[in-house]
Amino acid sequence: MKRFNNILCVVTPGAAGKPALERAVTLTENNQASLTVIDVTPCITAGIGMPAGGPISADLQAAVVSAHEQELDSLIAPYRQRINVQAKVLVGTPFLEIIREILRNGRDLVIKTAERRDWQDRLFSSDDMHLLRKCPCPMWVMLPEKKANYRRIMAAVDFDSWQGGAGENDLNRLILELASSIALSDFAELHVVHAWESMTESLIRVFSSDLSEQQIAANVNRERRDHQTRLERLTGRLRDWIGAEAYDYLLPRLYLCQGNPRKEIPAQARRIDTDLVVMGTVARTGLAGLFMGNTAETILNQIDCAVLAVKPPGFVTPVTLEN
């Protein structure tokens, strides 16, 4: 399935960045896309009291950039015979410069290696979380110690419990199409997960209720059947989107998990030992400034695998070329 045209791979020279680069090269070949590989180095100042941008600072900055360019060229040299790949070193705050590179050049996928765990032992660093919140295109964060190919792909889909309809919105479609495409390319299993909380039980916790236990159970069962129907209908549409032959080969495994998605999604990822979670990271409104829902951020802080984070149509990054 042809998905991407203009791929951006963010690496730090060294062995840790090779899985992300290998994945980016393979995607570039499969999609007949263009690939740019970048590294980001911070701004250099000469020392206390020395003005930024002065002659000494400029010389130091140029030396650092030149060293990074040489390392980057050495890293991508083995792939130049396979694809046409561009390399560049950017200067500044990493997440800002990466997003500006996306805005300037219309990138439609970012692949990078996760930074080292922070002092709280969370998988994603501050820069990674900034990118997951604000990156305007799909962002694939890979683990440095893991191989590039996967065995199990998990797609986390969601429906709006307060609205009717099948819930087959554009975000769910994008999540499923991307997860399916990766599963097919890696000959991996596809697991589709939907975690839901009962509106009946939630309302009872807030408001007093005269409902009997039997009535409460009947309402919860009704909600469960509704979520099951919507999940099955959505995956039925997936057959139309990717084709019957591809769908029958994948035979997606469906999971309906009752409980708080903040707990159930990471727990399910651990139960099936998934290698990659594909999920949305912004509330459905997609409004500018609404970077990431609390649910998505809590999930990301609990999982220990690669993540492909997807924004809904209409999302506008708060980062601009000027700020």
Secondary structure, 3 states (H helix, E strand, C coil): CCCCCEEEEECCCCHHHHHHHHHHHHHHHHHCCEEEEEEEECCCCCCCCCCCCCHHHHHHHHHHHHHHHHHHHHHHHHHCCCCCEEEEEEECCHHHHHHHHHHHHCCCEEEEECCCCCCCCCCCCHHHHHHHHHCCCCEEEECCCCCCCCCEEEEECCCCCCCCCCCCCHHHHHHHHHHHHHHHHHCCEEEEEEEECCHHHHHHHHCCCCCCHHHHHHHHHHHHHHHHHHHHHHHHHHHHHHCHHHHHHHCCEEEEEECCHHHHHHHHHHHCCCCEEEEECCCCCCCCCCCCCHHHHHHHCCCCCEEEEECCCCCCCCCCCCC
